[in-house]
Amino acid sequence: MYELLVTEPEYLDSEGKAALEGIGHLTAKHMQRGELERAIRDADVILVRSSTTIDSGLMEKAKKLKVIASATTSLEHIDTAYAASHGIEVISLHGAHTLPTAQHTLALILSLCRRIPWAFDSMRQGLWERHKFIGVQLDGKTLGIIGLGRIGSAVASYAKALGMRVVAYDPYAKAGEIDLVKSLPELLEASDVITIHTMLTEETRNLIGAKEFMLMKKGSFIVNAARAEIVDCTALLEALESGRIAGAAIDTFVDEPVEDADNALVKYARGHDNLLLTPHLGASTHEAAHSAVLELAEGIRKALGR
């Protein structure tokens, strides 16, 4: 019987659990690194999310690991080269996270522009400060999308429904219904709101830094629900502090989970009302978790030849 290991059991519903148990014996629990190193020794399959790092040191402990299934689209948390060299198949998602991530992006944009989190916080304190929370309408504004894959395209459709003009920068995308600009600077200069939906590569690491923030419209907003490393954190905080940009929303972080009160972004957000932080909620819906497990269960079956 195959041994399956799941490191984040809260994302398993009854149907997803049953699908995995139909493949083999299931162990689903949170584990610290030491316990995970022991548990992976006898695992044929491990199913993880982005908060679990599967590096070569961990894979070295595995005696019979055949499949790593990741409920993500990106695989930066897995040493895919080591896995490939040792005959371990790595599978990931191809659609389950598209709509929830796009919807979360839209929620972040609306929250920033209408100042909802800070208005709510004021109300919780028993205050009525309506004059402090005058927002910005989206209709007639330009949304700039960096990366026009599945998620970026879904965000574009939502933005158009709100009456926004949409432009995108993606050197690998083909011309279609969305206006493609020829360069990143062109997009930055044209956009009132910028949202990032590109993969993390050496080409996109620190894609948005001090120089890029200087190109943005004064009073613009930026949202990153992709990978944290795409935006230079220090440059972002400087742009917010100086008022160069009006606000930012961040859903992903370099070191997750963020449990350090001294994290630079958390410290800044604690004292300012132009930075909105969420704990990597892009795909955190019941529907997405359900679809992801079923999609991966099917992928695991195929990888195991079941």
N, C-alpha and C positions, 0 to 999 in steps of 0.2 A: 504493500500500500504506500502511495506517495504521502510524504509529510509536507504540509503547507503551513507557512508561518506568515501571519499578518501582524504588522507592528502598530496599526492604529485602528483598534476594533470599533471605535465609536462611529466609523463610517460604514459599518456593516449592518444592513437591515436583514430581516429574516430570509428574504428571497436570495439576497446576495450570499448570505451564510450558507444557505442550502445549496446554491450553485457550486460553491467552493468545496463543501463537504461531499458533493457528488464526484469530486475528483480524487479526494483522499482525506486523510486525517488532518483536521484543522486545529491549529493553536493560534489564538488571537489575543494578544495582550501587549501592553506597553512594556518596554524593557530598556534599562540602562545599557550602556555599551558592553559592559562585562557580561551581563545576562544574555544579550543578543549574540555575543561571540560564542557562548556556549550553546544557545538554541539553534544557531545556524549550522552547527556541525552535522546534524542529522536531517536538515531540511532539503527537500527536492526543489521546493518553490518558496520564494519569499515575495510577499506583496507589500509594497511600501508607498508612501507619499513623499513629498519633497523634504519633510523634516527629518527623514531617516537617510543618513549618508551610507552608501554601500561602496566602500573603498576597497583597494586591493588587500589591505590588512584584514578586513572582515571576510572577504572572499577566500583568503588563504585558510581560514578556519573551517570552511565548508568542505565536507568530505564527498558530498554527492549532489551539490547544487546544480540544477539543470536550467531553471528559469528565474529571472528577476522580473517581476511585473510591477510597473510603476503607474500609479493613478495620477499621472501628470502628462503634459505634452513635452516638456523639456526634460533633459536627463543630466543636468549638471551635477546632481547629487550622486551619480553612479559612475564608477570608473568603467565606462563601456569598452575601452580598449583592453583592459585586463580581462573583462568578462569574455570578450570575443576570442582572445588568445587562449582561454581555458575552456572553450566550448560551452559557455553559459549564454543562453539566449536572453536578450533584454527586450521586453515588449512594453509599449506605452499606449496612451490614448490617442484616438484619431477623431475626436468630435464631441465626446461627452461633456467637455468643459467649455465648449464654445459659447453657447448662449448664456449660461450663468455668469461667465467672466465678462461678457459684453454688457450684460445687465448691471453687474456690479460697477463696471466702468461708468455707465450712464448715471448710476446712483451717486457715485463720487463726484461727477461733473455737476450734477444738479445740487448736491449738498454744498459744494464749494461756492457755486455761483449764487445760491440763495441763502448761504450762511446758516444752514439748518442746524448743524451740530452745536454751534455756539449760541444760537437762539434757544435751543432746547436746554442747554446747560443753564442759561440765564433764567428760564422759566422754572427749572428745578430748584433754583435758589430763591424762588418766590418773587422774582422781579418781573417787571413789565417794561422792557427796554426796546420797544418797537423801532424807535428811531436809530438804534445802533445796528440794525440788521437789514438795511436796505440792500437788495441784491442786484444781480445782473441778469437780464433776459438772454435767452439763447437764440431766439429767432432772429435771423439776419446776421448772426455772428458766423465766423469761419472756424470750423473744426479741422485741425491738422492731425492726420493719423500717420504715425511712423510704423510701418509694417502692415501690409494689406493682405494678411492671410485670412483664415476663417474668422478669428475674433475681430480683427480690424474691420473686416467687411460687414460683420453684424453690427458693430458700433456705428458704422457709416449709415446703415439703414435706419437705425434709431435716431441718429442726429438729423437725417433728412426729414423724418417725420415731425421733428420739432421745428422745422423751418430753417435749419442751419445749412450753410454752404460747406461742402466737404472737399478737402484736398488731401492727397496722400503722397508720402515719399516711400517708395519701395523699389530699389533697383532691379528686383527680380519679378515684379508684377507686370502684367500685360495691361494695356489700355482697355478700359471698360466703361462702366457707368460712373466711376469715380474719377475726378480730375487728378492725374498724376503730375507732380512737379518734378523738375529735373535734378534738384539738389536739396539737401537738408536745409541749408541757409534760406532757400526760397520758401520752404514750408514754414520755418520759424518766423520769418519776417511777415508772413501773410496771415498767421493764425491768431485767433483770440483765445482758443483753447487747444492745447496739444495733448494727445494721448498716445502712449507707447504700446505697441503690440508686436514687437520684433523678438526674435530669439536672441539669447545671449551667445555671442561668439567673440573671438578676439577682435573682430571688426567692429562689433557693437559695444564692447566694454567701454565704459565712460564716453559713450557716444554724445551725451549731453553734459558738457562741462562749462567752465566759466565763459569761454568764447561764445558758446551757443546761447547761454542765457543773455548775453549782451545783445544778441541778434533778435531776441523775442520782443514783441510789442510790450511797451510799458503797460502794466495793468492786465497782462494775460495770465492764464492759468495753465498748469501742467499736471497731468495725471499719469502715474506709473503703476499699472497692474500687471506688468510683465516681470522682468527680473531686475532686482535692485541695482545690480552692478552696471546697468546701462546708464544710470544717472550718477554723476559725481556728487556725493552727499555734501561735501564741503561747499562746492559751488552752488548747490541748491539752497543751502542755508544762507549763504551770502546774498543770493538773489532775493530771497524772502526778507531778510533783515534790512536790506537796502531799499526795499520797495520796488525793485526792478520788475518783479512779477507780483501779481496780486494774491496768488495762492497756489498751493500744491496739495495733491492727495497721493499718498503712497500706500500700497497694499503689500509690498514685498520688501524684505530686508536681507542684508548680506549674511548676517548670522541669525538664523531662526532656530528656535523661538526667541523672541526678544524679551528677556526677563531681567534686564539690567536697567535700573532707573536712571543710570548715567549715560545711556545710549544718547548720542548727540541729537537724533531726531526727536526722541521722546522728551528730552530736556527742553528743546526749543518749543515743541508743541504745548508743553505744560504752561508756558508763559506767553504764548502768542495765539491769535485766532485766525491765522492764515495758512496753517499746516494741519491737514486732516490725515490721521493714521488709522489703518485697519489691519488686523492681524492675519494677513494672507487669506482673505475671504472670497477671492475671485470665484472659485468653483465650489464654495461651501454652501450647497443647497442639498436638501434631501433627495431631490430628483437627480442631481448630478452625481451624488455619491452612489445612488442606486444604479444608474446607467453605467457608471465607471466600473463597478465591481462585475456587473454582468458582461460588459465588453471585455474586461481582462480575463474573466473566467473562461470565456470562449477562446481567447488568445492562448491561455495556458493549456487548454485541452489540445489545441492544434499543435502547440510546441511539444507537448508530451506524446503526441501521436494517438490521443484518445478519441 
